[in-house]
Amino acid sequence: MANIEIEPGAAHESVLVTTESFGEMTSSLEEIKCSSSSVSSHLEECNNDNNIIEQFEDTVSFVGDNNTDGEEAQELQKEWLGKEKHVFVLSFAGKPIYSRYGNEDKLAWLFGVMQTLVSFVQSNDDCIQSIHAGDTHFVFLIRKPLILVAVSKTQESYHQLTAQLNYVFNQITSTLTLTRLNKIYEQRQNYDLRRLLSGVERLIDHLLDFFEREPSFSLGAVQCLPLSPSVRDTISSSIVGSCSKIKNLVFAILLANNKLITLVRMKKYCLHPADLHLIFNLVQASESLKNSESWTPLCLPKFDSSGFLYGHVSYLAEDCQACLLLLTVERDVFFTLSDAKQHVVEKLRRANCLEAINESLNSSEVKCASAGFPEIRHYLYKCKSTAQFHQPSLSPLYAESKVHLINIYKRVHYRLHGPARPLKLVFERNSEEALLAWDTKGFELYVVFEPLIDTSFAINSVGRLLNWIKKREDKLFHLNAPTF
Amino acid sequence: MKHIVGKVVLLGYQGVGKTSTVTRYVENTFNHHVTPTVGASFFSCKIKVDENYVTLQIWDTAGQERFKAMAPMFYRNANAALLVFDITSPTSFEGMKMWVQEVKRNVEEAMVLCVVGNKTDLNDQRKVSREEAIEYSRSIGAIYLESSALTDQGTGLIFEKIAQELLKLSGEGSSSTLKVFDNDFMAKSSELEATDIGTEENVNLSIGSIAHGNSVQSRCC
């Protein structure tokens, strides 16, 4: 296609752990995973499709608030049923823990049904994975001691839904640790976990919405804030300079507007993108962090699901809304880290880095058209070796329908990575757009073209695009992997 | 003139307005859609009482159950505890009592206790009577104040009262964790903040020695 020697964005060492298959999440701790140990049982119920839905609608009449009059309750019911994707979390004993929509208490009967389905299949030493009824998919994920269920009318695949459920599970472990979660249920099987998770529903809600708006989750990568390499290096070295003497500081993460600015890590330890996504989610969902310096325990399930790290979380300055997280294993070094943060901010201010960050935050990313690619509407480029991706800013066409664009990417991502028949190259055209997806050893590229584009022209412009990214790689990607 | 530095911890059931109370006082802002505190937030403010200065290092803790295990880190070595409840919520009043018990059980040092009934702007929905709260506060030896972070009623008084009580406490010499500097110049703010949350015991300035007129060397000089 084009003569590119190394894929853009590649580096010798990566700040992030890179993963090929992102859908399956593994953890360092012992976990009972159904998928590998047991026979999969996909229950195909297509024939009874309508029947099931009708029953579902019958029983769902309890959803509405009992106090409201019939009409209002019916409205609520309709709204609830009309939701595209439901997510439920329950304990092995069938106790409701989380429902994305509606009140869990009023849905207790539904949780009972889910628990019955799981234990019924389990009694045959098997494990329920999914039920497909027409275009509704019921996906079950069993991660002891919890059961997670997605009921989706979106086009997402089984694997994509499982990945989301895994994220929800990780969000829960991130606030409690897996060790504590297991202990709670060892002591009391019918414990009502909602007591401990008050406030976490909000994080889960945000995470699920995030999933629908951001390509980073399905790509298993993070996006960096574009900065000139010298600025990024100055920022990293300021952090190293102020923090290198602090014992047991594991990670220093600077992020803004959902993009990574830099990540400094302790030698030998790497951060998994999935953990970083949880951190992004926490920062985005917690306005209260903006008020002051905070000190919080945080478990990164991929890093170590058995214990907490402690985080000093603060925004750099009133005039620079980038959030700095200093994560340590020590639980009482708040003031040491608070001082270190002050030093970092002073250094960054003197070196004009705060301005540079603001400038990058305020200027939107280059649009395809202005970069010389009028035929390209949008693209995603992921460098596999560094687990980072880049995307241009949305063209007006998709600015209103970001979810639509994300769904296009999800669908074509699945065509590349579908377990049944993975593909290397996909080109498809419909009345609205033409799509090219390309999976190579070093990178993944997804491009949305104008629908009438000529095939050879599309291939030609992909070559030019890769060269264009290559030329800007040191600005668009975090290529160094600084350590303390 | 002296300058004392006291550690203040805010405790209470979730959603009673701990963060709103502090931000109302420290930043004079009120956010209707404040998200729950994550872990604990740190604020610092300096109050002038007569000729003296009191620096309050305020730990605003999260009220959510899952952060409960962290609380000892903040109330240990605290010189004052602000126990907040919502006057429209008996649950939060009971929750506040649990905190009092826990603090009393685990802290031996003398400390200032201040019970705060928040959300007086919702007085028409009040469920915890003023008398009940006063009686309870008296039984545990605490000050009782009511406030509304929303309308900024009484929030200033809370922190001023705490500052006064801390000064009294420093005069009595019954607290060994309260830091006292004999003049303001010696207490540089950077010096004051470079301390530990709980385990560090490096300030050995005995209140008694000040009372007896001995000169006390601040670490920064």
Interface residues (C-beta under 8 A of the other chain):
Chain A: T175 L176 R195 L196 L197 S198 G199 V200 R202 L282 A285 S286 E287 S288 L289 N291 S292 E293 S294 W295 T296 P297 G311 V313 R331 D332 V333 F334 F335 T336 S338 D339
Chain B: Q14 T19 T23 E27 N31 H33 V34 T35 P36 T37 V38 G39 A40 S41 F42 F43 D60 A62 Q64 E65 R66 F67 M70 M73 S190 E193 A194 T195 D196 I197 G198 T199 E200
